[in-house]
Each structure stands twice: as structure tokens, then as C-alpha cells.
Amino acid sequence: QVQLVESGGGLVPPGGSLRLTCAASGSTFRIYTMDWYRQAPGKERELVATITSEYVTTYADSVKGRFTISRLNAANMVYLQMNDLKPEDTAVYYCHGLDGYWGQGTQVIVSS
């Protein structure tokens, strides 16, 4: 079965850092664009970052310069390094890809 599993969320103070991991299934992981989305309470799900099969990355304006998406195809992994976290980054973060699949989400809370 196709599966995406996120991990690495938690509670951090403003200015802190977290590294999220998405573990994907499948032998063709390397050919897919992979994404990170986030959804704060009461808000629509928002695209945060994208990385293509050719390692081209894009970011939402709100996270540019602070977040970095990367992938390790040999391990079927996607990462989101989040630095200088702000309270407005608080959300559930979701991995997306493999022709439209979603992970279960991991909670990030930025608070002092």
C-alpha cells in the first residue's frame, strides 16, 4: 500500500528549529514531486514547500529564508528543516505526493 508518514513535530519556543520527516513507500518515489502543506485551526490547508524529482524547490513567501525542503531518494524520505520559527507557523504539517497521497500530519506548536 502507498503510505506517507510524518514525524518530528513538537513544541518549540519562537526562534527555535524543528526538522520534519516524511517517510514514503514505493519503488518509484524518486519520480514524484513531493510537498509539505500545513493547516492551522480554522484555516485552509496551505502549500508550504515543494521539491521536484529534479530537486527544484519552491516555497511559500511566508517561509522563504527560514524553511528548507530536501529529499533522500535512496531512503524514500522528504524533510522540512524549519528555522527561526514564529507563532504563526503553528499548524499541523502534512506530507503530500506519490500521485496525490497524504500523510497523517504532525503537529508543530510555536509558543513560549
C-alpha positions as CSV (number, residue, x, y, z in Angstrom):
1,Q,0.0,0.0,0.0
2,V,1.1,3.6,-0.7
3,Q,1.9,5.3,2.6
4,L,3.3,8.7,3.8
5,V,4.2,9.0,7.5
6,E,5.3,12.3,9.0
7,S,7.3,12.7,12.2
8,G,9.3,15.4,14.0
9,G,6.7,17.8,15.2
10,G,6.6,19.2,18.7
11,L,6.5,22.3,20.9
12,V,9.3,24.9,20.4
13,P,9.8,28.5,21.5
14,P,9.8,31.3,19.0
15,G,13.1,31.4,17.2
16,G,13.6,27.7,17.6
17,S,14.0,25.0,15.0
18,L,12.4,21.7,14.0
19,R,13.2,19.1,11.4
20,L,10.1,17.2,10.0
21,T,10.5,13.9,8.2
22,C,8.2,12.2,5.7
23,A,8.8,8.5,5.1
24,A,7.3,7.3,1.8
25,S,6.6,3.9,0.4
26,G,7.1,2.6,-3.1
27,S,9.8,1.8,-5.6
28,T,9.1,4.9,-7.8
29,F,9.3,7.6,-5.1
30,R,12.1,9.3,-6.9
31,I,9.9,10.3,-9.9
32,Y,7.4,12.3,-7.9
33,T,7.2,15.9,-6.8
34,M,6.7,15.9,-3.0
35,D,5.1,18.7,-1.0
36,W,4.7,19.9,2.6
37,Y,1.4,21.6,3.5
38,R,0.2,23.0,6.8
39,Q,-3.2,23.7,8.3
40,A,-3.8,26.0,11.3
41,P,-7.0,25.7,13.3
42,G,-9.9,27.4,11.4
43,K,-7.8,27.9,8.3
44,E,-7.5,26.3,4.9
45,R,-4.6,23.9,4.2
46,E,-1.7,25.9,2.8
47,L,1.2,24.8,0.5
48,V,4.5,25.4,2.3
49,A,7.2,23.9,0.1
50,T,7.6,21.7,-2.9
51,I,10.6,19.6,-4.3
52,T,10.5,18.0,-7.7
53,S,12.1,14.8,-8.9
54,E,15.0,17.0,-10.2
55,Y,15.4,18.7,-6.8
56,V,13.9,22.0,-7.8
57,T,12.4,23.7,-4.7
58,T,9.7,26.3,-4.2
59,Y,8.4,27.9,-1.0
60,A,5.5,30.0,0.2
61,D,6.6,33.6,0.7
62,S,5.9,33.3,4.4
63,V,8.6,30.7,4.9
64,K,11.3,31.7,2.4
65,G,14.7,32.1,4.0
66,R,13.6,30.1,7.1
67,F,12.4,26.7,5.8
68,T,14.3,24.2,3.6
69,I,12.8,21.2,1.8
70,S,15.0,18.3,0.8
71,R,14.8,14.7,-0.2
72,L,16.8,11.5,0.1
73,N,15.6,9.2,-2.7
74,A,17.7,6.2,-1.6
75,A,15.7,6.2,1.7
76,N,12.3,7.4,0.4
77,M,12.5,10.4,2.7
78,V,11.4,14.0,2.4
79,Y,12.5,16.6,5.0
80,L,11.4,20.1,6.1
81,Q,14.0,22.0,8.1
82,M,12.3,24.8,9.9
83,N,14.4,27.6,11.4
84,D,13.5,30.8,13.2
85,L,10.1,29.5,13.9
86,K,7.3,32.0,14.6
87,P,4.0,31.6,16.4
88,E,2.2,31.9,13.1
89,D,4.0,28.7,11.9
90,T,1.8,26.8,14.4
91,A,-0.1,24.2,12.4
92,V,-0.5,20.6,11.6
93,Y,2.1,19.8,8.8
94,Y,1.3,17.3,6.1
95,C,3.4,15.5,3.6
96,H,1.8,15.1,0.1
97,G,2.8,13.3,-3.1
98,L,3.0,9.9,-4.7
99,D,0.3,10.9,-7.2
100,G,-2.0,12.5,-4.6
101,Y,-1.5,10.8,-1.3
102,W,-1.4,12.5,2.1
103,G,0.3,11.7,5.4
104,Q,-1.5,11.8,8.7
105,G,0.1,15.1,9.8
106,T,2.4,16.1,12.6
107,Q,1.7,19.0,15.0
108,V,4.0,22.0,15.3
109,I,3.4,24.4,18.1
110,V,5.5,27.5,18.4
111,S,5.0,29.1,21.8
112,S,6.9,30.5,24.7
